[in-house]
Amino acid sequence: MNSKDKRNIEHTSTPKRRRLSLRRKCSNLKTYIYNAPHEDSIPEIADEETNTIHRCESPRLPCNQVEYLSESGNSSDIPCSPGVSNNYTLNNISNWESLVSSANNKSSSHIIKQEIENISDEMFCSLIEKSVSNQEEVVMKNDDNNVNSQANHNQIFKLNCGSKDELETRNELMPISPIINSKSFTFNKGTNQNENINASTINYEVDIENYFDEINHTISNFDTVKLNKSSLFETKDSFLLDIKDDSILGQEFKSDIHDLVERKLETKLNDKQAVMSNLKSSNSFYGLPISAKELFKTFRNIERFYDWQEECLNLDAIKHRRNLIYALPTSGGKTLVSEVLMMREVINRKKNALFILPYVAIVQEKIWALSPFAVQLDFLIEEYAGGKGSLPPKKRRKKNTIYIATIEKGLALVRSLIELRRLDELGLIVVDELHLIGEKGRGGTLETLLTTVIFVNQNIQIVGMSATIGNLSEVATFLKAEVYERHFRPVELTEYVKLGSTLHRMLWTDEGLELVPDRELDFNYSAEQRARDPDGVCGLLRGGRAALVFCPTQRSCENVAATVAAMLPPEMADGRAEERLALVEALRAEGSTDALLQAASCGVAYHHAGLATDERHLLEQAFRSGVLSTICCTSTLAAGVNLPAARVLLRGAAGARGGPPALSAAAYRQMAGRAGRAGLAAAGESILICSPQQWEHLKPVLEAGVAPVTSVLRPSLESLILSAVTLQLADTGPELKRLLDSTFMAVPKAAESAAADTRAACQEVLRSLTRAGVLDVKGQRKLNQDNDDEELYNSQFVVSRLGQAAVKGCLSVEAARRLVAELRRAARGLVLCGPLHLLYLAAPHDDPVRPDPRHFYSLYCELDEEGLQTAKALGINETNAIRMMTGRPMACLGPHV
Ligand SMILES: Nc1ncnc2c1ncn2[C@@H]1O[C@H](COP(=O)(O)OP(=O)(O)OP(=O)(O)O)[C@@H](O)[C@H]1O
């Protein structure tokens, strides 16, 4: 055994293991290094005259373009905001390399040494890394066929190069990397392999190897790293441990440089604390590449993180990758923390992240907000909302992805990953508006998703955030998460209630909610105006501050918008004429109603779920840019939306006369919290409009605070169990019970007298699924009706084809069954003389329309030949239409029609 071999054995234990993992870290770091700007190269974007920083909108990039550009590596084409794009690459690298290329020229070596001393550590590391990468590229190009696979396997690289001189003349390709190389290289010069390896080179390699082993040991002793695999550390100098040698430069020069490198590294390693804080402050921005700092400044106007954000990012739970829920008031800056965590995940840990948001519109907003980061920091963003998002997700070799998804699409994504045994590609799931877990319908889907991930237990970190969860500790028990709670709100929100003609300020005290009269309101309305606007909405909007008016129904949104547009004072109605005209034209092209166009021309709009996505998007953008001053909306703009509203009015919160209040405390907080967003408005005001009598009912609701969220999983239990069997996560009663034990439903709650009986629930669902024919008992061709529950519970289950279809289509068993029946019916006779039958088949079935029976009958009477044939194929005939009109049950007709 030669000395080199011995050396390898002596130092393989920790260092080798670490090196293997550090190799990964090294490649992570590469991404960072290539994007790291030299401090000097970052352009100022301050306006010289006003000395203010420009706020830039995110570049206008559709998400698929972000994906495409990132994939193609063609990010230079992207029109970024000023000061962000081109300067983020090290454009002086060629000068540096040509400088190093003169390495053999002794007279220039001192210049190089001087240069190394002068450059920042950060730049130094970048240049070295770049050099190594170039060198690898050349090796690949030069010796595609001759790479010795065995040598490769042993991490000994064989270079089939010309003479040493030739090698040296390839200066731009073989620069400084040998200086700090810790790996062995064997040169293959024609047939005389190893000819150029002289003893001094080997000694040099031994020195370097030992040196790096020392570094390895030092690093592996860092407590934080050992405990924690700190992501901060992962992005730092660890790449130095993984650089390869080629022994090209003169020995003298090399040892000089070696000394320099050693000195530089030693300085760093002398004090572990100094290393860590140095890395923290100079090489990264909250664990992200330093270029992220500039991106936050340019695209978000954020120069400093709030103290709580910093504290949260440094929590032990985050460092040790434990699950976390953090709760702060609306506009507290929660989203920013989650974005940093996700970017760390994709950049540093090279895992994908899933960001779950409540609405398609918010998914799109976040895509736009994150796209400049994706382009500059070299990761991908993929939209999973509405019809978008491929299932299973595309496998990416080079880059990692942040999937931004609605709850439903997020579940489909997770299931598809589990099915293909690819769930380990996911490292982090962030759930915004976590309180939605208690919302009927969608809450069950969210709970199914989270339960599945927790049950599979593949070291996926779950982070949830919310402003409105009354029982954080119970939700935390479900997620096995730690809780971080603060009451920080950067922009002050003043809350008022308008009772009659008096405006009262709300004061929250330990005793409850106190009202302090603020002022009498007199808007000087004419009798006609008072009749048209009894709530005084238009008067409250005076002053021109951007405002949202929350209304209880779509109809009331439209009415209030029309009223406001008609009654606005001229100074508010007449501004921004050209831009408003452009908005009106854009809306007209989307097919908006005349009422909306009329309102928009005065700077007012309504916004609700009845509008198309593009219409809503246009209106939101117009409000952001100040073209619209007022939007009357339903709860579509209540949660998670970041608009520059300074004032929020809440109408109709009291509910129907005599009925319970329409507004919960959580909904009130979310809506009021839209006023005064940091960076968008200097202060916020919310005004709740109601009568003194209505206030009597509302006050206790608000005083009671945010209600605890409870599980709404029950109706989705079938889907959870069916998917678990399909995905082979559990297939017997006891295993499925264990799955149910991981649900939020199973967490004992203070608000409920008894915890859910998961065994009984499991038995009930198994019985119903087997009866429905979507689950079969293994080995039993047909379910024996005599199977008692106990026997059934202990059976092993397999999923029928119908069950598999339901899971794959993310449909309820009932919806899947209905679809199959429709397809069977269509198979018997598809009416193809017109589009009606195809349209019927393609229309969503999960939200059945309930037609007016009289209208239905008159429509039936007007059907043409194709319509009649289609109706016949669906089982609708005149008798049924008449029965429907007269309120009698229809014969031979399923509930689908
Ligand atoms: N450190 C910061 N400095 C300045 N502005 C910030 C900072 N962090 C966040 N912001 C800004 O504060 C505003 C609100 O932030 P964000 O949307 O993250 O709040 P949130 O807590 O998620 O609110 P909500 O619960 O209402 O969704 C945004 O405009 C954001 O850009």
The ligand as a Gaussian input file, in Angstrom:
#p B3LYP/6-31G(d) Opt

LIG

0 1
 N      -39.375000      43.394000       6.683000
 C      -40.262000      44.091000       5.990000
 N      -40.058000      45.403000       5.731000
 C      -40.964000      46.129000       5.039000
 N      -42.105000      45.642000       4.538000
 C      -42.371000      44.334000       4.769000
 C      -41.467000      43.503000       5.503000
 N      -42.008000      42.259000       5.566000
 C      -43.171000      42.299000       4.896000
 N      -43.390000      43.544000       4.420000
 C      -44.546000      44.009000       3.632000
 O      -45.687000      43.948000       4.473000
 C      -46.841000      43.705000       3.680000
 C      -47.644000      42.598000       4.325000
 O      -46.838000      41.442000       4.372000
 P      -47.457000      39.967000       4.255000
 O      -48.385000      39.889000       3.115000
 O      -46.320000      39.036000       4.329000
 O      -48.278000      39.926000       5.590000
 P      -49.049000      38.704000       6.187000
 O      -48.689000      38.642000       7.626000
 O      -48.853000      37.487000       5.365000
 O      -50.528000      39.253000       6.059000
 P      -51.911000      38.445000       5.883000
 O      -52.114000      37.573000       7.082000
 O      -52.870000      39.568000       5.845000
 O      -51.834000      37.705000       4.589000
 C      -46.357000      43.350000       2.296000
 O      -46.555000      44.465000       1.474000
 C      -44.890000      43.092000       2.487000
 O      -44.148000      43.426000       1.335000

